[in-house]
Structure formats: C-alpha cells, structure tokens
Amino acid sequence: MWKSRWRCHPWYIKIRFGALQLLVPFIVFQFVRTVILPTSVDVILLALLSLLYAAVLLDWL
C-alpha cells in the first residue's frame, strides 16, 4: 500500500498551531478573571480551556 510522507495533513498542523496560539491568551485572561471574581462558570471554563490546551499539546486531538 501507498504510505503518506506526513503523519498529519498540513492544514491540520496549521490549525493545531493556530489553536495553541489562541488558547494561551484565553487561558491567561480566564485565569485573571477567575482570580478576581471566581464563579463556578469561570472555574469550569478555565478547566475546559486548560484541558483542551493539554490535549492539543500532547497530541490527543
């Protein structure tokens, strides 16, 4: 069978890199907002953003 040179499609790599660049400012902003005025929604959103960042960084997505 024919094998591809790349493990992932090039557009997928661009999307992952862009997501990593966008997630860092969102996580920092959400962390500051959670420290200043913590609500349950803010804490959950911060946890979800952090898990998404970890998943993209560790190649789970």
Backbone as JSON, one array per atom type, in Angstrom:
{
  "sequence": "MWKSRWRCHPWYIKIRFGALQLLVPFIVFQFVRTVILPTSVDVILLALLSLLYAAVLLDWL",
  "N": [[0.83, -1.19, 0.0], [0.29, 2.29, -0.51], [2.09, 4.73, 1.24], [1.75, 7.67, 3.17], [3.77, 10.64, 3.29], [3.58, 12.34, 5.42], [2.52, 12.4, 8.82], [0.26, 13.72, 9.63], [-2.17, 15.74, 7.96], [-1.15, 18.71, 6.23], [-2.81, 21.05, 6.61], [-4.09, 20.44, 8.97], [-2.03, 20.56, 10.82], [-1.47, 23.29, 10.73], [-3.87, 24.3, 11.78], [-3.77, 23.22, 14.37], [-1.48, 24.54, 15.37], [-2.35, 27.19, 15.24], [-4.49, 27.05, 17.03], [-3.15, 26.54, 19.43], [-1.79, 28.96, 19.71], [-3.93, 30.71, 20.07], [-5.21, 29.73, 22.34], [-3.57, 30.2, 24.59], [-3.62, 33.08, 25.3], [-6.39, 33.2, 25.91], [-6.58, 31.43, 28.09], [-4.94, 32.73, 29.96], [-6.35, 35.17, 30.31], [-8.77, 34.15, 31.29], [-7.88, 32.97, 33.64], [-7.02, 35.21, 35.12], [-9.46, 36.53, 35.36], [-10.85, 34.61, 36.84], [-9.4, 34.63, 39.21], [-9.9, 37.22, 40.14], [-12.76, 37.52, 40.27], [-14.23, 34.91, 41.19], [-16.41, 32.57, 39.82], [-18.54, 29.72, 39.46], [-18.9, 29.08, 36.78], [-16.74, 30.38, 35.56], [-14.58, 28.94, 36.65], [-15.07, 26.38, 35.65], [-14.91, 26.89, 32.89], [-12.23, 27.71, 32.7], [-10.98, 25.31, 33.44], [-11.82, 23.65, 31.31], [-10.65, 24.97, 29.09], [-7.96, 24.68, 29.78], [-7.69, 21.88, 29.76], [-8.24, 21.4, 27.06], [-6.06, 22.72, 25.88], [-3.96, 21.14, 26.89], [-4.63, 18.71, 25.69], [-4.31, 19.26, 22.96], [-1.62, 19.92, 22.95], [-0.39, 17.55, 23.78], [-0.94, 15.87, 21.72], [-3.43, 14.52, 21.69], [-5.62, 15.21, 20.31]],
  "CA": [[0.0, 0.0, 0.0], [0.98, 3.57, -0.58], [2.16, 5.41, 2.53], [1.9, 9.11, 3.11], [5.01, 11.14, 3.88], [3.27, 13.05, 6.65], [1.63, 11.73, 9.75], [-0.97, 14.51, 9.6], [-2.32, 16.62, 6.81], [-0.57, 20.02, 6.54], [-3.79, 22.01, 7.13], [-4.36, 20.07, 10.36], [-0.9, 21.08, 11.61], [-1.68, 24.74, 10.82], [-4.98, 24.53, 12.7], [-3.27, 22.94, 15.73], [-0.57, 25.62, 15.77], [-3.19, 28.37, 15.48], [-5.26, 26.83, 18.26], [-2.23, 26.72, 20.56], [-1.52, 30.39, 19.85], [-5.13, 31.38, 20.56], [-5.61, 29.24, 23.66], [-2.75, 30.77, 25.67], [-4.22, 34.32, 25.82], [-7.69, 32.92, 26.51], [-6.36, 30.82, 29.39], [-4.43, 33.76, 30.87], [-7.46, 36.06, 30.6], [-9.74, 33.44, 32.13], [-7.26, 32.8, 34.95], [-7.1, 36.5, 35.82], [-10.88, 36.75, 35.68], [-11.22, 33.68, 37.89], [-8.78, 35.07, 40.46], [-10.55, 38.46, 40.6], [-14.17, 37.29, 40.6], [-14.46, 33.49, 40.86], [-17.73, 31.96, 39.78], [-18.41, 28.33, 39.04], [-18.78, 29.06, 35.32], [-15.36, 30.75, 35.24], [-13.7, 27.83, 37.01], [-15.3, 25.3, 34.69], [-14.37, 27.32, 31.61], [-10.77, 27.65, 32.81], [-10.6, 23.9, 33.41], [-12.02, 23.14, 29.94], [-9.61, 25.55, 28.23], [-6.68, 24.06, 30.14], [-7.7, 20.51, 29.25], [-8.14, 21.47, 25.6], [-4.68, 23.06, 25.58], [-3.15, 19.96, 27.17], [-4.95, 17.7, 24.7], [-3.68, 19.64, 21.69], [-0.18, 19.88, 23.14], [0.05, 16.15, 23.92], [-1.38, 15.13, 20.51], [-4.6, 13.7, 21.92], [-6.6, 15.62, 19.31]],
  "C": [[0.87, 1.24, 0.0], [0.94, 4.24, 0.78], [2.37, 6.89, 2.32], [3.21, 9.53, 3.76], [4.76, 11.75, 5.23], [2.37, 12.21, 7.53], [0.27, 12.4, 9.76], [-0.99, 15.36, 8.34], [-1.78, 18.01, 7.17], [-1.57, 21.05, 7.08], [-4.13, 21.71, 8.58], [-3.26, 20.61, 11.27], [-1.04, 22.59, 11.77], [-2.8, 25.07, 11.8], [-4.54, 24.28, 14.14], [-2.37, 24.06, 16.23], [-1.35, 26.89, 16.06], [-3.99, 28.24, 16.76], [-4.38, 27.02, 19.49], [-1.94, 28.19, 20.79], [-2.73, 31.14, 20.39], [-5.5, 30.96, 21.98], [-4.83, 29.88, 24.79], [-3.32, 32.11, 26.16], [-5.59, 34.11, 26.46], [-7.54, 32.34, 27.91], [-5.86, 31.86, 30.39], [-5.54, 34.71, 31.27], [-8.46, 35.41, 31.55], [-9.18, 33.21, 33.53], [-7.33, 34.09, 35.76], [-8.54, 36.79, 36.23], [-11.34, 35.85, 36.82], [-10.61, 34.09, 39.23], [-9.5, 36.29, 41.02], [-11.98, 38.19, 41.07], [-14.53, 35.84, 40.28], [-15.94, 33.1, 40.91], [-17.54, 30.53, 39.29], [-18.25, 28.21, 37.52], [-17.34, 29.39, 34.9], [-14.39, 29.61, 35.54], [-13.84, 26.68, 36.02], [-14.72, 25.65, 33.33], [-12.85, 27.29, 31.61], [-10.28, 26.21, 32.76], [-10.74, 23.32, 32.0], [-10.96, 23.68, 28.98], [-8.25, 24.91, 28.51], [-6.6, 22.62, 29.63], [-7.59, 20.47, 27.73], [-6.71, 21.79, 25.17], [-3.77, 21.85, 25.79], [-3.39, 18.88, 26.12], [-4.3, 18.0, 23.35], [-2.17, 19.52, 21.81], [0.35, 18.46, 23.2], [-0.4, 15.27, 22.77], [-2.53, 14.18, 20.78], [-5.7, 14.05, 20.92], [-5.97, 15.7, 17.95]]
}
